């Protein structure tokens, strides 16, 4: 089974157990707002955790349950994978939060994100880093990889993106906890969802520091990154 089918199977069921989390509950929203508010934005693969306002913005996901919930809040939703079902240069901002680590061909996804962005548009993305931190939780959640800094920078550059700002964040688990969390997601999804939803507001609001430039060394050390990149004008 390829990554697309694994993720379709997993998340079609998983998102049924969650409520929609508000976009402004994430710390990254303070960085994103000037580039997204009042603009045309696309959020890819967010499930029920949108990173942009649902009203009037566009959402692509594999989970019908997630798309129905977002549409009920004014989202313009499409169930799709690659290629993205939008014309060239359709958006001012594209979001790929916790998505690129899930796909077999991450460069194809980034190229599609660049294609649907206008020239000079911005990409916001996040992903886990450092394969030394891999646990069974990564496998259960459908991750294909954790990135080294150079790998991520090269993948973004190959799609024509220049990283402008990064935010290193803690995204690593002890192996025993990864195994326990992965078991919960797989075998006790409803209970695990209730636990996640209880702690998510506190975790999502952690004010990690944003830094100018494309240095990802600290992100690799800490295990995760959120970033802002810009599509070139070519």
Secondary structure as the mmCIF struct_conf table of DSSP 4:
data_model
#
loop_
_struct_conf.conf_type_id
_struct_conf.id
_struct_conf.beg_label_comp_id
_struct_conf.beg_label_asym_id
_struct_conf.beg_label_seq_id
_struct_conf.end_label_comp_id
_struct_conf.end_label_asym_id
_struct_conf.end_label_seq_id
HELX_RH_AL_P HELX_RH_AL_P1 UNK A 3 UNK A 14
HELX_RH_3T_P HELX_RH_3T_P1 UNK A 15 UNK A 17
HELX_LH_PP_P HELX_LH_PP_P1 UNK A 19 UNK A 22
HELX_RH_3T_P HELX_RH_3T_P2 UNK A 23 UNK A 25
BEND BEND1 UNK A 26 UNK A 26
TURN_TY1_P TURN_TY1_P1 UNK A 27 UNK A 28
HELX_RH_AL_P HELX_RH_AL_P2 UNK A 29 UNK A 36
TURN_TY1_P TURN_TY1_P2 UNK A 37 UNK A 38
BEND BEND2 UNK A 39 UNK A 39
STRN STRN1 UNK A 41 UNK A 44
BEND BEND3 UNK A 45 UNK A 45
TURN_TY1_P TURN_TY1_P3 UNK A 47 UNK A 48
BEND BEND4 UNK A 51 UNK A 52
BEND BEND5 UNK A 54 UNK A 54
TURN_TY1_P TURN_TY1_P4 UNK A 55 UNK A 56
STRN STRN2 UNK A 58 UNK A 61
BEND BEND6 UNK A 62 UNK A 62
HELX_RH_AL_P HELX_RH_AL_P3 UNK A 64 UNK A 71
TURN_TY1_P TURN_TY1_P5 UNK A 72 UNK A 74
STRN STRN3 UNK A 76 UNK A 79
BEND BEND7 UNK A 82 UNK A 83
HELX_LH_PP_P HELX_LH_PP_P2 UNK A 84 UNK A 84
BEND BEND8 UNK A 85 UNK A 86
TURN_TY1_P TURN_TY1_P6 UNK A 88 UNK A 89
STRN STRN4 UNK A 91 UNK A 97
TURN_TY1_P TURN_TY1_P7 UNK A 98 UNK A 98
HELX_RH_3T_P HELX_RH_3T_P3 UNK A 100 UNK A 102
BEND BEND9 UNK A 104 UNK A 104
HELX_RH_AL_P HELX_RH_AL_P4 UNK A 106 UNK A 116
STRN STRN5 UNK A 117 UNK A 128
STRN STRN6 UNK A 129 UNK A 129
HELX_RH_3T_P HELX_RH_3T_P4 UNK A 131 UNK A 133
HELX_RH_AL_P HELX_RH_AL_P5 UNK A 136 UNK A 140
TURN_TY1_P TURN_TY1_P8 UNK A 141 UNK A 142
STRN STRN7 UNK A 147 UNK A 147
HELX_RH_AL_P HELX_RH_AL_P6 UNK A 149 UNK A 158
TURN_TY1_P TURN_TY1_P9 UNK A 159 UNK A 160
STRN STRN8 UNK A 161 UNK A 170
HELX_RH_AL_P HELX_RH_AL_P7 UNK A 175 UNK A 187
HELX_RH_AL_P HELX_RH_AL_P8 UNK A 189 UNK A 204
TURN_TY1_P TURN_TY1_P10 UNK A 205 UNK A 205
HELX_LH_PP_P HELX_LH_PP_P3 UNK A 208 UNK A 209
STRN STRN9 UNK A 210 UNK A 212
BEND BEND10 UNK A 213 UNK A 213
HELX_RH_AL_P HELX_RH_AL_P9 UNK A 217 UNK A 222
STRN STRN10 UNK A 223 UNK A 231
#
